[in-house]
């Protein structure tokens, strides 16, 4: 009986071990030949299909490697596994035939990585030196030909407090000798619980919400060398409005948070808030030709897609103001047809009377008790009637009695961006600019599709006893069917709290409460500070553009940009700012360059190419959901490195800190790697790296200590929690369920076997 029990135990152990987290991507390291001492392969394409059913994820990878040489090659396929990971149902096929390989433990894998780094004289693979690794031999890789490799593996992804995270390490593809022709990742998610927010901090994704329980996510890019792993978050909630929180807090510094808010997908028509909407279209002479025709097509699309419970009107303006009807009209077949006929007859000519057109629209909405909107499109500056910017702003503000949202579209480069941005900001809307190379019709039609179905308006968030600050967006937009809102902010104190969401439905106030925790330590989600800083920089640039420059604002933009490696068209010079003479010199130099570049780009101008580009840039920064880095900037976990004079320099470096020099590829270098594998990610940047840990810095280069060992302070370990709430990990439940099932099966087999005996 002891033997039977031990067999069952082994079976259960195998099942449990196979359910650990796993994700990785592979590369081929070709063997050197006499003719080609350092052969390099390119990757033609990389396609990934992921199926997530509740928490069980299956990943299929399809890669094609290119051998550019005139002789066959062979090599090792290396598949780095995250620490503590194991593979479940792993299989690999080369040209359709299954290939055998082996999983190497850390020590053996480390030796392989060291050998490759020494041979290639390239430390890039040191990033993976502390991981278990799958290794397989690949032969032949045909001369001037291709080798297709397919992988398939499965894993149980973790979900904590309704937040699930899937990671695909796409970063490995940066080892390709050339940009990939195509990178495609498709993730299909099914869940027993309703899916709410779907979000990636690393890549711009498209989301197709098939139902409350099924979503398809896709990312696609051409001619690219990926440099970041693909991260995907999705949230689960039975509530009508899902609200989920991620946090980051280290040391005594104020914490950072990201709040995700999304409604149900399946919303009945009677749950859509009826709206009053007025379309205000510039028909001045400058709109003639293709512009007016495309604007009319977009307007027709909007009218045709209004909801039956809505009311609407159309106002046109040039020197004078004209309108489809003297009053706001119900949406019915007759009014819709008459409005479309009115639009067909619109022509262009005359001046630009912005003031009177907006006041006429607001007058019609002044008695409305519904959610009210104005969609305003112009391609010029005010030239007729009231033309003073401040007076127009005051007139519009005073006339907007019921807080109608004003959504502004500026077409071309001859618009007054300051006026249009302030109109939208003061009236709870947004402004968007359409340049001559963009399709006006598509832009407006896509925008209208997003705002056509409001379900909660006048949103407010109350964080209870938690003191929050610097929230972006600064004013919450309304929630629409199929939309989601991502809020970034800072928090000063920690603890449990209730977050209350308030809003209005058909004029009636609604409130929803959610338990949340803002922890005193939370170091897992290190992307949050960078995204908060990006939005903060966008907000500060907007203040300079609209209200003028202040030293404190400029200094904060520079500090945030340097710390987080956020390089905008207006801070690109920071890559070259001197780091050798300390912080005051660096800030002063950066401030002078900042002034020069703002002047050269006409960033603060009201109109013109520079003004429109500035408005578009700040708009994009304030709404960003993914972080980007520049060519000479690398983000490694919490650190930002800048490439200067061939050296990757940690932003925390200061000449006042003690700096220890170590010779690359020396005995001391490899002792450092073996004793401190966690710094492999820093060393993988190149042969010349300067990094800092606490109050000391270390410089890897052609000169320095060659023999002996150097002690490095222990870095602060990362938390493994992806959610601020106490762990309620469904993975454990799934694993337990599977183990119980296996126990039952094994016991049944034992009983049957005993009876047969």
Wavefront OBJ file of the C-alpha trace (Angstrom):
o trace
v 0.000 0.000 0.000
v 2.900 2.389 0.722
v 4.066 1.937 -2.844
v 0.617 2.748 -4.186
v 0.356 5.912 -2.092
v 3.794 7.089 -3.166
v 2.816 6.635 -6.828
v -0.274 8.778 -6.243
v 1.857 11.386 -4.506
v 4.254 11.543 -7.422
v 1.351 11.947 -9.840
v -0.080 14.787 -7.789
v 3.312 16.454 -7.491
v 3.740 16.307 -11.270
v 0.315 17.827 -11.829
v 0.948 20.603 -9.303
v 4.392 21.379 -10.731
v 3.038 21.606 -14.268
v 0.602 24.335 -13.267
v 3.253 26.902 -12.358
v 3.390 30.196 -14.285
v 5.242 29.997 -17.632
v 5.868 32.358 -20.478
v 8.759 32.784 -22.832
v 9.911 33.284 -26.385
v 12.855 31.766 -28.200
v 15.841 32.644 -30.341
v 18.323 30.638 -32.404
v 22.010 31.137 -31.603
v 23.914 29.887 -34.684
v 27.176 28.001 -34.209
v 30.256 29.839 -35.521
v 32.039 28.566 -38.624
v 35.560 29.317 -39.922
v 34.072 31.530 -42.619
v 31.453 33.146 -40.355
v 32.806 33.588 -36.807
v 29.697 35.514 -35.606
v 26.717 34.460 -37.738
v 23.462 36.329 -37.152
v 19.967 35.234 -38.103
v 17.062 37.507 -38.861
v 13.460 36.782 -37.904
v 11.038 37.203 -40.795
v 7.813 37.237 -38.836
v 6.489 36.418 -35.402
v 2.840 35.465 -34.954
v 1.286 34.571 -31.615
v -2.191 33.209 -30.914
v -3.317 33.058 -27.300
v -6.493 31.479 -25.997
v -7.441 32.274 -22.393
v -10.381 30.297 -21.020
v -11.012 31.586 -17.505
v -7.417 31.320 -16.186
v -6.120 28.570 -18.452
v -4.012 30.077 -21.249
v -2.697 28.306 -24.341
v -0.037 30.124 -26.361
v 0.926 29.172 -29.911
v 3.977 30.782 -31.540
v 4.885 30.766 -35.219
v 8.354 32.108 -36.144
v 10.395 32.071 -39.328
v 14.181 32.521 -39.073
v 16.232 33.642 -42.091
v 19.769 32.447 -42.863
v 21.353 35.165 -45.058
v 24.558 33.182 -45.674
v 25.496 30.947 -48.621
v 26.058 27.877 -46.457
v 23.946 25.776 -44.107
v 24.103 26.634 -40.419
v 23.173 24.847 -37.253
v 22.511 26.318 -33.882
v 20.838 26.152 -30.506
v 17.263 27.237 -29.972
v 17.196 29.006 -26.601
v 13.918 29.501 -24.776
v 14.436 31.443 -21.478
v 11.863 30.681 -18.781
v 10.906 33.151 -16.045
v 12.213 32.326 -12.595
v 10.262 29.528 -10.948
v 8.473 28.667 -14.171
v 7.733 25.266 -15.612
v 6.238 24.235 -18.923
v 2.887 22.507 -19.259
v 2.062 20.721 -22.518
v 5.137 22.182 -24.205
v 5.804 21.115 -27.787
v 8.077 22.390 -30.539
v 7.882 21.700 -34.261
v 10.520 22.463 -36.900
v 9.250 22.318 -40.484
v 6.315 20.267 -39.236
v 8.332 17.662 -37.292
v 8.327 17.566 -33.494
v 11.744 18.392 -32.066
v 13.165 17.057 -28.826
v 14.860 19.341 -26.371
v 15.683 19.619 -22.693
v 14.915 22.003 -19.873
v 18.126 23.136 -18.212
v 18.273 24.120 -14.561
v 19.714 27.528 -13.659
v 23.310 26.435 -13.112
v 23.605 24.596 -16.413
v 21.706 27.323 -18.267
v 23.969 29.968 -16.717
v 27.050 28.234 -18.100
v 25.507 28.132 -21.579
v 24.694 31.842 -21.450
v 28.212 32.661 -20.238
v 29.741 30.641 -23.079
v 27.558 32.402 -25.667
v 28.321 35.860 -24.250
v 32.075 35.158 -24.229
v 31.992 33.787 -27.781
v 29.882 36.585 -29.239
v 31.484 39.275 -27.049
v 27.973 40.608 -26.576
v 26.387 40.703 -23.085
v 22.794 40.988 -24.342
v 21.813 37.492 -23.132
v 22.875 38.235 -19.540
v 19.326 39.419 -18.948
v 18.281 35.748 -18.833
v 21.246 34.338 -16.908
v 19.279 33.525 -13.747
v 16.507 31.541 -15.452
v 15.795 27.947 -16.286
v 15.977 27.463 -20.034
v 14.650 25.147 -22.721
v 17.342 24.243 -25.260
v 17.133 22.327 -28.530
v 19.477 21.798 -31.469
v 18.255 23.065 -34.838
v 19.820 21.692 -38.058
v 20.001 22.446 -40.874
v 19.217 26.108 -41.251
v 19.446 26.133 -45.058
v 21.756 28.479 -46.937
v 19.916 31.623 -48.061
v 16.793 29.954 -46.751
v 14.294 29.910 -43.920
v 13.571 27.752 -40.897
v 10.032 27.746 -39.512
v 9.522 26.942 -35.852
v 6.229 26.491 -34.029
v 5.812 26.323 -30.269
v 2.859 25.582 -28.080
v 2.600 25.764 -24.309
v -0.050 26.346 -21.675
v -0.162 27.997 -18.276
v -2.450 29.078 -15.475
v -2.449 32.881 -15.307
v -2.949 34.611 -11.996
v -5.989 36.685 -11.103
v -5.999 38.726 -7.893
v -8.991 40.782 -6.775
v -10.539 40.596 -10.226
v -7.377 41.719 -12.075
v -5.787 39.169 -14.413
v -2.389 39.565 -16.064
v -0.949 37.786 -19.076
v 2.649 38.355 -20.197
v 4.257 37.309 -23.457
v 8.014 38.076 -23.525
v 8.226 39.600 -26.961
v 11.403 41.433 -25.960
v 13.582 38.480 -27.000
v 12.953 39.381 -30.645
v 15.284 42.370 -30.314
v 18.116 39.889 -30.978
v 17.044 39.610 -34.609
v 19.717 40.993 -36.956
v 17.033 42.943 -38.867
v 13.590 44.382 -38.095
v 10.785 41.837 -38.318
v 8.489 42.164 -41.320
v 5.463 41.402 -39.176
v 4.617 40.960 -35.496
v 1.064 39.898 -34.670
v -0.377 38.915 -31.290
v -4.019 37.875 -30.986
v -5.475 37.064 -27.560
v -8.954 35.550 -27.247
v -10.359 35.736 -23.723
v -13.386 33.863 -22.393
v -14.570 34.059 -18.798
v -17.418 32.873 -16.603
v -17.383 36.311 -14.956
v -18.118 39.444 -17.015
v -14.997 41.052 -18.494
v -14.732 44.788 -17.876
v -11.500 46.730 -18.563
v -8.950 45.429 -21.075
v -5.628 47.240 -21.009
v -1.987 47.019 -22.088
v 0.637 49.373 -20.609
v 3.223 48.257 -23.171
v 1.534 48.150 -26.594
v -1.302 49.861 -28.425
v -4.006 47.240 -28.789
v -7.377 47.015 -30.480
v -10.185 45.438 -28.470
v -13.215 43.700 -29.947
v -15.799 43.167 -27.205
v -17.841 40.237 -28.507
v -19.956 39.962 -25.357
v -19.686 40.517 -21.621
v -17.899 37.170 -21.406
v -15.728 37.167 -24.521
v -13.124 39.607 -25.850
v -10.571 39.527 -28.663
v -7.426 41.629 -28.313
v -4.944 42.215 -31.112
v -1.608 43.949 -31.581
v 0.029 44.254 -34.983
v 3.118 46.072 -36.203
v 5.363 45.917 -39.261
v 9.098 46.492 -39.735
v 9.833 46.517 -36.013
v 12.365 45.216 -33.498
v 10.352 44.621 -30.315
v 12.038 45.880 -27.170
v 9.317 45.269 -24.571
v 7.419 42.255 -23.364
v 3.722 42.253 -24.231
v 1.652 42.764 -21.069
v -2.123 42.492 -20.972
v -4.444 43.182 -18.054
v -8.133 42.380 -17.984
v -10.553 42.806 -15.122
v -13.518 40.706 -14.042
v -16.584 41.951 -12.171
v -20.280 41.188 -11.789
v -20.976 44.896 -11.161
v -22.612 47.109 -13.794
v -19.509 49.294 -13.661
v -16.248 47.492 -12.991
v -13.723 49.527 -10.976
v -10.265 48.051 -10.345
v -7.109 49.454 -8.809
v -3.386 48.865 -9.295
v -0.789 50.650 -7.161
v 2.933 51.279 -6.905
v 4.664 52.612 -3.792
v 8.289 52.415 -2.717
v 9.893 53.914 0.373
v 8.650 57.209 1.789
v 7.684 58.711 -1.568
v 3.984 59.264 -2.292
v 2.420 56.275 -4.015
v 1.102 55.992 -7.563
v -2.114 54.360 -8.687
v -3.962 53.385 -11.829
v -7.735 53.074 -11.712
v -9.619 51.219 -14.452
v -13.322 51.873 -14.957
v -15.524 50.141 -17.529
v -19.238 49.362 -17.978
v -20.929 46.171 -19.075
v -20.760 45.368 -22.787
v -24.310 44.118 -23.175
v -26.425 47.205 -22.511
v -30.087 47.399 -23.473
v -31.250 50.326 -25.593
v -33.383 51.670 -22.736
v -30.222 51.953 -20.608
v -28.671 54.417 -23.073
v -29.082 58.000 -21.850
v -31.149 60.068 -24.328
v -29.113 63.076 -25.435
v -29.597 66.457 -27.044
v -26.876 67.072 -29.613
v -26.224 69.976 -31.973
v -23.769 69.813 -34.845
v -22.123 73.171 -35.578
v -20.292 73.274 -38.924
v -17.994 75.980 -40.311
v -18.997 76.755 -43.934
v -16.671 79.709 -44.523
v -14.814 80.089 -47.826
v -11.716 78.272 -46.590
v -13.810 75.099 -46.151
v -14.551 74.838 -49.875
v -13.598 71.799 -51.947
v -12.795 68.415 -50.404
v -13.000 69.700 -46.824
v -16.664 70.670 -46.988
v -17.607 67.495 -48.872
v -15.915 65.254 -46.311
v -17.410 67.241 -43.437
v -20.867 66.804 -44.991
v -20.309 63.052 -45.361
v -19.307 62.821 -41.707
v -22.341 64.857 -40.667
v -24.630 62.565 -42.660
v -23.116 59.564 -40.863
v -23.811 61.163 -37.475
v -27.438 61.989 -38.336
v -28.095 58.505 -39.711
v -26.761 56.880 -36.531
v -28.564 58.966 -33.900
v -30.622 56.982 -31.389
v -34.420 57.126 -31.598
v -34.722 58.787 -28.173
v -32.262 61.578 -29.044
v -32.993 65.132 -30.169
v -30.787 67.093 -32.548
v -30.185 70.097 -34.767
v -27.655 71.289 -37.346
v -26.166 74.798 -37.367
v -23.898 76.146 -40.102
v -21.951 79.376 -39.939
v -19.828 81.616 -42.109
v -20.425 85.381 -42.015
v -23.935 84.573 -40.770
v -25.509 81.713 -38.846
v -27.976 79.307 -40.458
v -29.771 76.327 -38.948
v -31.757 73.284 -39.993
v -34.554 74.097 -37.537
v -35.428 76.923 -35.161
v -35.684 74.416 -32.335
v -34.161 71.126 -31.359
v -35.878 68.220 -33.152
v -36.869 64.666 -32.237
v -35.138 61.872 -34.104
v -37.660 60.280 -36.443
v -37.616 59.237 -40.083
v -39.128 62.505 -41.339
v -36.810 64.813 -39.387
v -33.819 62.671 -40.238
v -34.598 62.812 -43.968
v -35.163 66.578 -43.881
v -31.889 67.101 -42.029
v -29.983 65.022 -44.572
v -31.480 67.121 -47.371
v -30.392 70.261 -45.509
v -26.837 68.910 -45.280
v -26.740 68.087 -48.997
v -27.438 71.743 -49.831
v -24.603 73.105 -47.678
v -21.979 75.133 -49.562
v -18.901 77.113 -48.523
v -18.261 80.864 -48.647
v -17.881 83.964 -46.462
v -16.157 84.673 -43.137
v -15.973 82.847 -39.782
v -18.449 83.865 -37.059
v -17.528 81.433 -34.271
v -19.065 83.444 -31.414
v -22.623 83.685 -32.759
v -22.704 80.054 -33.920
v -21.816 78.684 -30.487
v -24.196 81.058 -28.684
v -27.049 79.962 -30.960
v -26.346 76.299 -30.184
v -26.156 76.941 -26.434
v -29.387 78.928 -26.540
v -31.185 75.883 -27.976
v -29.762 73.680 -25.215
v -30.396 76.107 -22.342
v -33.756 74.558 -21.453
v -32.642 70.955 -21.942
v -32.849 68.558 -18.998
v -30.876 65.877 -20.830
v -27.225 65.103 -21.414
v -26.301 67.844 -23.873
v -23.512 67.938 -26.448
v -22.192 70.221 -29.161
v -19.934 68.883 -31.910
v -18.153 71.941 -33.302
v -15.964 71.900 -36.435
v -13.968 74.796 -37.863
v -10.907 75.336 -40.048
v -10.229 78.969 -39.230
v -9.934 81.810 -36.746
v -12.815 84.166 -35.867
v -12.999 86.891 -38.531
v -16.603 88.140 -38.268
v -18.612 89.495 -35.323
v -16.904 89.075 -31.968
v -13.280 88.151 -32.676
v -11.607 88.806 -29.325
v -10.601 85.425 -27.862
v -11.280 86.253 -24.206
v -14.669 87.750 -25.004
v -15.715 84.668 -26.979
v -14.646 82.435 -24.087
v -16.616 84.490 -21.557
v -19.691 84.572 -23.794
v -19.647 80.795 -24.250
v -19.063 80.149 -20.557
v -21.945 82.417 -19.495
v -24.312 80.948 -22.090
v -23.651 77.326 -21.133
v -26.317 77.125 -18.426
v -26.660 73.342 -18.242
v -23.040 72.247 -18.681
v -23.264 71.057 -22.264
v -20.163 69.216 -23.441
v -18.458 70.975 -26.357
v -16.356 68.677 -28.540
v -14.130 70.679 -30.879
v -12.518 69.689 -34.173
v -9.889 71.979 -35.671
v -9.202 71.299 -39.355
v -5.888 72.276 -40.933
v -3.204 74.634 -39.611
v -4.997 77.995 -39.725
v -7.058 77.471 -36.557
v -6.631 79.308 -33.256
v -5.593 76.367 -31.084
v -5.611 78.407 -27.867
v -9.232 79.440 -28.416
v -10.424 75.957 -29.395
v -8.603 74.207 -26.547
v -9.946 76.635 -23.960
v -13.495 76.283 -25.315
v -13.335 72.506 -24.891
v -11.579 72.626 -21.506
v -13.990 75.147 -19.990
v -16.990 73.193 -21.233
v -16.135 69.612 -20.229
v -15.226 68.484 -23.723
v -12.122 67.648 -25.702
v -10.447 69.198 -28.723
v -8.938 67.280 -31.596
v -6.993 68.490 -34.608
v -7.154 67.070 -38.112
v -4.101 67.787 -40.254
v -4.222 67.918 -44.077
v -2.830 64.374 -44.352
v -5.604 62.910 -42.148
v -9.086 61.846 -43.242
v -11.609 64.295 -41.780
v -14.585 62.035 -42.512
v -13.130 58.980 -40.786
v -11.922 60.982 -37.769
v -15.315 62.521 -37.055
v -17.281 59.345 -37.781
v -15.088 57.301 -35.429
v -15.379 59.939 -32.712
v -19.172 60.074 -32.982
v -19.414 56.287 -32.753
v -17.639 56.483 -29.379
v -19.879 59.183 -27.846
v -23.200 58.157 -29.388
v -24.294 55.942 -26.478
v -23.759 57.624 -23.078
v -24.634 55.520 -20.035
v -23.260 57.578 -17.113
v -22.563 61.320 -17.135
v -21.057 63.912 -14.757
v -18.678 61.409 -13.186
v -16.977 62.006 -9.847
v -14.664 59.815 -7.758
v -14.447 59.962 -3.955
v -11.483 58.113 -2.441
v -12.714 58.242 1.156
v -9.930 58.581 3.730
v -7.147 58.364 1.123
v -5.617 61.686 0.093
v -5.076 61.655 -3.661
v -3.577 64.319 -5.933
v -2.470 65.040 -9.492
v -5.146 62.905 -11.150
v -5.130 62.570 -14.943
v -7.404 63.142 -16.669
v -8.051 66.154 -14.450
v -11.768 65.968 -15.262
v -13.476 62.632 -15.814
v -15.244 62.189 -19.152
v -18.664 60.593 -19.418
v -18.882 56.827 -19.740
v -20.147 55.487 -23.054
v -21.132 52.017 -24.183
v -18.002 50.047 -25.076
v -15.644 52.608 -23.522
v -13.326 52.531 -20.532
v -11.577 55.182 -18.470
v -8.012 54.863 -17.174
v -7.094 57.283 -14.361
v -3.539 57.799 -13.071
v -2.764 59.633 -9.836
v -0.712 59.903 -6.632
v -1.701 58.978 -3.071
v -0.236 60.360 0.152
v -1.439 57.992 2.882
v -2.111 54.256 2.922
v -4.877 52.003 4.198
v -8.241 50.466 3.378
v -10.957 52.687 1.976
v -14.130 52.753 -0.069
v -13.979 54.385 -3.499
v -17.303 55.903 -4.497
v -18.213 56.514 -8.129
v -20.976 59.055 -8.664
v -22.719 59.958 -11.895
v -26.045 60.843 -13.457
v -28.481 58.741 -15.471
v -31.375 60.671 -17.022
v -30.827 63.491 -14.533
v -30.910 61.142 -11.537
v -27.752 60.807 -9.436
v -26.373 57.294 -8.989
v -23.530 56.121 -6.758
v -21.491 52.926 -6.623
v -19.085 51.904 -3.859
v -15.990 49.688 -4.125
v -13.632 48.409 -1.418
v -9.980 49.197 -2.099
v -6.587 49.209 -0.431
v -3.793 51.719 -0.958
v -0.799 49.822 0.481
v 2.267 51.284 2.178
v 4.509 49.056 0.030
v 3.626 47.925 -3.483
v 6.496 47.479 -5.939
v 5.174 45.180 -8.648
v 3.506 47.547 -11.111
v 6.491 49.736 -11.944
v 4.944 50.917 -15.221
v 2.456 53.087 -13.307
v 4.906 55.884 -12.301
v 6.092 56.237 -15.920
v 2.585 56.512 -17.302
v 1.554 58.941 -14.569
v 4.659 61.028 -15.366
v 3.836 60.981 -19.096
v 0.357 62.369 -18.449
v 1.746 64.878 -15.964
v 4.268 66.126 -18.558
v 1.475 66.462 -21.118
v -0.571 68.490 -18.637
v 2.376 70.771 -17.770
v 3.237 71.328 -21.441
v -0.401 72.269 -22.006
v -0.185 74.875 -19.229
v 2.904 76.401 -20.863
v 1.272 76.379 -24.294
v -1.946 78.059 -23.179
v -0.879 80.198 -20.207
v 2.828 80.906 -20.579
v 6.093 79.565 -19.206
v 7.082 79.416 -15.532
v 10.443 78.266 -14.190
v 8.914 75.781 -11.733
v 6.861 74.108 -14.460
v 9.846 73.832 -16.819
v 12.030 72.359 -14.066
v 9.396 69.750 -13.208
v 9.041 68.725 -16.874
v 12.819 68.284 -17.103
v 13.044 66.328 -13.830
v 10.206 63.970 -14.808
v 11.562 63.467 -18.319
v 15.058 62.617 -17.080
v 13.904 60.362 -14.267
v 11.471 58.307 -16.315
v 13.064 58.514 -19.758
v 10.036 60.227 -21.308
v 11.262 61.920 -24.461
v 8.782 64.158 -26.283
v 9.412 66.332 -29.358
v 9.996 69.163 -26.874
v 12.354 67.280 -24.530
v 14.381 65.206 -27.021
v 17.478 67.286 -26.204
v 17.614 65.667 -22.749
v 19.298 62.612 -24.262
v 22.397 64.765 -24.803
v 22.338 66.818 -21.594
v 25.625 66.695 -19.658
v 25.639 64.258 -16.721
v 29.225 64.732 -15.610
v 28.881 68.011 -13.697
v 26.014 67.327 -11.322
v 22.321 68.116 -11.118
v 22.339 71.969 -10.999
v 24.439 72.235 -14.179
v 22.302 69.622 -15.903
v 19.017 71.362 -15.038
v 20.319 74.791 -16.070
v 21.575 73.465 -19.411
v 18.295 71.636 -19.999
v 16.239 74.736 -19.174
v 18.116 76.808 -21.754
v 17.713 74.143 -24.432
v 14.022 73.779 -23.565
v 13.456 77.502 -24.170
v 15.251 77.282 -27.507
v 13.298 74.297 -28.790
v 9.916 75.769 -27.787
v 10.792 78.904 -29.711
v 12.067 77.024 -32.755
v 8.926 74.866 -32.995
v 6.451 77.734 -32.417
v 5.022 75.581 -29.623
v 3.387 78.539 -27.842
v 1.944 80.112 -31.007
v -1.835 80.317 -31.367
v -2.004 79.089 -34.956
v 0.171 77.548 -37.628
v 1.889 74.198 -38.088
v 3.836 74.412 -34.814
v 0.741 75.348 -32.829
v -1.333 72.446 -34.187
v 1.478 69.946 -33.689
v 1.953 71.212 -30.138
v -1.758 70.833 -29.409
v -1.819 67.300 -30.823
v 1.290 66.278 -28.874
v 0.042 67.511 -25.505
v -3.377 65.931 -26.171
v -1.762 62.558 -26.880
v 0.523 62.753 -23.833
v -2.364 63.553 -21.492
v -4.340 60.552 -22.707
v -1.558 58.023 -23.179
v -2.063 54.488 -21.899
v 1.275 53.016 -23.028
v 4.836 54.085 -22.327
v 7.381 54.638 -25.107
v 11.130 55.188 -25.031
v 13.468 56.924 -27.441
v 16.234 55.291 -29.472
v 18.982 56.243 -27.025
v 16.968 55.616 -23.873
v 16.420 52.259 -22.186
v 14.069 51.511 -19.318
v 15.164 48.531 -17.210
v 12.638 47.840 -14.464
v 12.836 50.948 -12.241
v 15.931 52.420 -13.871
v 16.357 54.737 -16.859
v 19.579 54.596 -18.877
v 20.802 57.145 -21.438
v 23.362 56.354 -24.146
v 26.045 59.038 -24.052
v 29.465 58.765 -25.714
v 28.988 55.020 -26.142
v 28.155 54.424 -22.456
v 24.740 53.485 -21.057
v 24.471 55.768 -18.009
v 22.016 55.295 -15.150
v 19.973 58.459 -14.569
v 20.766 58.093 -10.852
v 24.473 58.532 -11.565
v 26.202 61.520 -10.006
v 29.927 62.344 -10.067
v 29.634 62.824 -6.304
v 28.909 59.114 -5.829
v 31.761 56.656 -5.438
v 32.252 54.858 -8.764
v 33.986 51.476 -9.025
v 35.353 50.557 -12.463
v 35.293 46.919 -13.591
v 36.833 45.559 -16.770
v 34.399 43.906 -19.157
v 34.812 40.110 -19.584
v 37.303 39.948 -16.706
v 37.342 37.539 -13.778
v 35.815 40.262 -11.591
v 33.091 40.890 -14.180
v 32.007 37.253 -14.237
v 32.208 36.943 -10.456
v 29.891 39.945 -10.306
v 27.430 38.269 -12.689
v 27.446 34.953 -10.816
v 27.026 36.506 -7.377
v 24.459 39.108 -8.474
v 22.393 37.629 -11.345
v 19.707 40.272 -10.773
v 21.986 42.913 -12.324
v 22.192 40.923 -15.557
v 19.468 43.149 -17.027
v 21.672 46.206 -16.558
v 24.777 44.520 -17.952
v 22.841 43.232 -20.971
v 22.671 46.805 -22.303
v 26.225 46.543 -23.641
v 29.938 46.364 -22.934
v 29.985 49.891 -21.469
v 27.455 50.451 -18.685
v 27.372 52.703 -15.647
v 24.742 51.746 -13.052
v 24.079 52.752 -9.455
v 22.767 50.856 -6.454
v 22.077 52.974 -3.406
v 25.035 55.319 -2.822
v 27.558 53.568 -5.089
v 27.966 53.375 -8.856
v 29.666 50.713 -10.956
v 31.148 51.233 -14.406
v 31.740 48.361 -16.812
v 34.223 49.170 -19.569
v 37.576 48.504 -21.186
v 39.490 49.423 -18.036
v 39.046 48.604 -14.371
v 39.419 45.867 -11.768
v 40.151 42.500 -13.373
v 40.635 40.051 -10.481
v 38.821 39.293 -7.266
v 35.263 39.915 -6.136
v 33.244 43.053 -5.456
v 30.286 43.197 -3.105
v 27.138 44.936 -4.297
v 24.363 45.985 -1.882
v 21.307 43.778 -2.079
v 18.632 45.380 -4.214
v 15.139 45.718 -2.774
v 13.106 42.651 -3.834
v 9.963 43.124 -5.843
v 6.566 42.286 -4.451
v 4.866 39.471 -6.313
v 1.373 40.876 -5.812
v -0.198 42.411 -8.895
v -3.100 43.911 -6.992
v -3.254 46.114 -3.910
v -5.939 43.986 -2.325
v -5.123 41.085 0.010
v -4.393 37.971 -2.057
v -7.457 36.100 -3.198
v -5.711 34.093 -5.888
v -7.989 31.843 -7.910
v -4.933 29.930 -9.143
v -4.659 28.180 -5.813
v -8.329 27.203 -5.996
v -7.891 25.822 -9.508
v -4.751 23.914 -8.525
v -6.482 22.505 -5.448
v -9.500 21.456 -7.502
v -7.291 19.667 -10.023
v -5.321 17.955 -7.255
v -8.520 16.791 -5.545
v -9.754 15.448 -8.866
v -6.469 13.597 -9.360
v -6.701 12.137 -5.853
v -10.168 10.829 -6.642
v -9.002 9.341 -9.943
v -5.914 7.728 -8.406
v -7.884 6.339 -5.474
v -10.460 4.920 -7.861
v -7.717 3.244 -9.887
v -6.209 1.766 -6.704
v -9.593 0.421 -5.532
v -10.326 -1.139 -8.915
v -6.852 -2.678 -9.021
v -7.270 -4.147 -5.512
v -10.644 -5.655 -6.455
v -9.233 -7.166 -9.630
v -6.504 -8.803 -7.537
l 1 2 3 4 5 6 7 8 9 10 11 12 13 14 15 16 17 18 19 20 21 22 23 24 25 26 27 28 29 30 31 32 33 34 35 36 37 38 39 40 41 42 43 44 45 46 47 48 49 50 51 52 53 54 55 56 57 58 59 60 61 62 63 64 65 66 67 68 69 70 71 72 73 74 75 76 77 78 79 80 81 82 83 84 85 86 87 88 89 90 91 92 93 94 95 96 97 98 99 100 101 102 103 104 105 106 107 108 109 110 111 112 113 114 115 116 117 118 119 120 121 122 123 124 125 126 127 128 129 130 131 132 133 134 135 136 137 138 139 140 141 142 143 144 145 146 147 148 149 150 151 152 153 154 155 156 157 158 159 160 161 162 163 164 165 166 167 168 169 170 171 172 173 174 175 176 177 178 179 180 181 182 183 184 185 186 187 188 189 190 191 192 193 194 195 196 197 198 199 200 201 202 203 204 205 206 207 208 209 210 211 212 213 214 215 216 217 218 219 220 221 222 223 224 225 226 227 228 229 230 231 232 233 234 235 236 237 238 239 240 241 242 243 244 245 246 247 248 249 250 251 252 253 254 255 256 257 258 259 260 261 262 263 264 265 266 267 268 269 270 271 272 273 274 275 276 277 278 279 280 281 282 283 284 285 286 287 288 289 290 291 292 293 294 295 296 297 298 299 300 301 302 303 304 305 306 307 308 309 310 311 312 313 314 315 316 317 318 319 320 321 322 323 324 325 326 327 328 329 330 331 332 333 334 335 336 337 338 339 340 341 342 343 344 345 346 347 348 349 350 351 352 353 354 355 356 357 358 359 360 361 362 363 364 365 366 367 368 369 370 371 372 373 374 375 376 377 378 379 380 381 382 383 384 385 386 387 388 389 390 391 392 393 394 395 396 397 398 399 400 401 402 403 404 405 406 407 408 409 410 411 412 413 414 415 416 417 418 419 420 421 422 423 424 425 426 427 428 429 430 431 432 433 434 435 436 437 438 439 440 441 442 443 444 445 446 447 448 449 450 451 452 453 454 455 456 457 458 459 460 461 462 463 464 465 466 467 468 469 470 471 472 473 474 475 476 477 478 479 480 481 482 483 484 485 486 487 488 489 490 491 492 493 494 495 496 497 498 499 500 501 502 503 504 505 506 507 508 509 510 511 512 513 514 515 516 517 518 519 520 521 522 523 524 525 526 527 528 529 530 531 532 533 534 535 536 537 538 539 540 541 542 543 544 545 546 547 548 549 550 551 552 553 554 555 556 557 558 559 560 561 562 563 564 565 566 567 568 569 570 571 572 573 574 575 576 577 578 579 580 581 582 583 584 585 586 587 588 589 590 591 592 593 594 595 596 597 598 599 600 601 602 603 604 605 606 607 608 609 610 611 612 613 614 615 616 617 618 619 620 621 622 623 624 625 626 627 628 629 630 631 632 633 634 635 636 637 638 639 640 641 642 643 644 645 646 647 648 649 650 651 652 653 654 655 656 657 658 659 660 661 662 663 664 665 666 667 668 669 670 671 672 673 674 675 676 677 678 679 680 681 682 683 684 685 686 687 688 689 690 691 692 693 694 695 696 697 698 699 700 701 702 703 704 705 706 707 708 709 710 711 712 713 714 715 716 717 718 719 720 721 722 723 724 725 726 727 728 729 730 731 732 733 734 735 736 737 738 739 740 741 742 743 744 745 746 747 748 749 750 751 752 753 754 755 756 757
